Structures are given as structure tokens and as C-alpha cells.
Amino acid sequence: MRRNAFVAILLCGLSGSGSAADQPQTSRKKLEQITEIQGYSCAKDYAWFYADGRLERCFVSKDTQFGEVQVPSGSIIVLRPDGKPDYAMLEHDSWLLGYHCRGGGPLGPAEGAMTTFYPSGRLKLCWLVADQEIQGVPCAASGGFFFAIFHHGGWGTLFYGNGKLRKCYLSRDFEGLHKGQEIVRPSDVH
């Protein structure tokens, strides 16, 4: 697996939200072999742990069920302090529940978009690789990292906890809105 100091810095410095004081304390440990931790097959690489010893994140050594989706080998999975899924950084672009979600780049999964989950394990956010119709709505591909920075979150496709489309940006004119505009769906739309 390709790893370097840049990836470790990126993982430690750019993940999560809020101030450092709000984040639980974690520590890093080098795994000398593939190790099963809390039901996840963590790769021979670095893994991070909460102060109580529970897994916070690791690179998975094989395709792995994470929440309601299967993430590819080499992806980074991140757990909440209670052990429930938080987000994954996919090793490569991947199909999750029929949605083509962005993964990592030449430096590995840490270079890619975060695919986020509700505590229930349901998919919350996916960055689409290409324009895709989702539940009858023509959603646009994600604009990438820099687009997201300059457009307050950008082209991420959001879902409600019940799996219904919450919002996306349109890939074409639809329901009186123009291509590129955000469409927000109520949670009870079929």
C-alpha cells in the first residue's frame, strides 16, 4: 500500500470538524500485520485509537462492509467514539448502493472525498463521479475539492437517514430549476 508522511499529516490534520478541544483524544499505533479490530480487518499500516482503546480509524485490508455499503480494500474507515460509522475515504471511485462515489487520487484515499454516514450506518453524503439520475432527479457530478471550498460544500449529494435524496445540484434543467442550481427534496418524497 502506498503511504507517506503527507498522508499521515492529512489524516491527522484535516479530518473531522470543530476545534481541537471538541475532538476526542486519539493515538496512533503501527500495526505490524493485518489485524482484526472490532470486526474490521485493518491493514498492516497505521491505525488510530480513542483514549479508551476503541478503534477510531484504519486502512482496511480487504473489501469491507461499513454501515450499509461495502468499501474497497485500501479505504480509510473512521468510526465515532461509540463505534458507529462516521465516514470513509474510498481507495478509488466506487459504486455504493447504485451511486458512483468519488474515491482517492494518486496519493491514496486520503486525497479523495469523504463519504459520510449517519450513526445508523445509512449513507449520508456521496460525491458523484459523473452526472447521475438519483430517485428521478438529474444530479450533477461533484465539482471536486476546490469547488467545494469556494462554494460552501459544493456538489455533494446528500441523503436523509431514510435513504431518500435530500439535495443535489442539477445536471440539467428540472422542475422549474436550472442546471447547476441546488434542489432540496422533502424527506417524504418517493
Secondary structure, 3 states (H helix, E strand, C coil): CCCCHHHHHHHHHHCCCCCHHHCCCEEEEECCCCEEECCEEEEEEEEEEECCCCEEEEEECCCEEECCEEECCCCEEEECCCCCEEEEECCCCEEECCEEECCCECCEHHHCCEEEECCCCCEEEECECCCEEECCEEECCCCCHHHHHHCCCCCCEEECCCCCEEEEEECCCECCECCCCEEECCCCCC
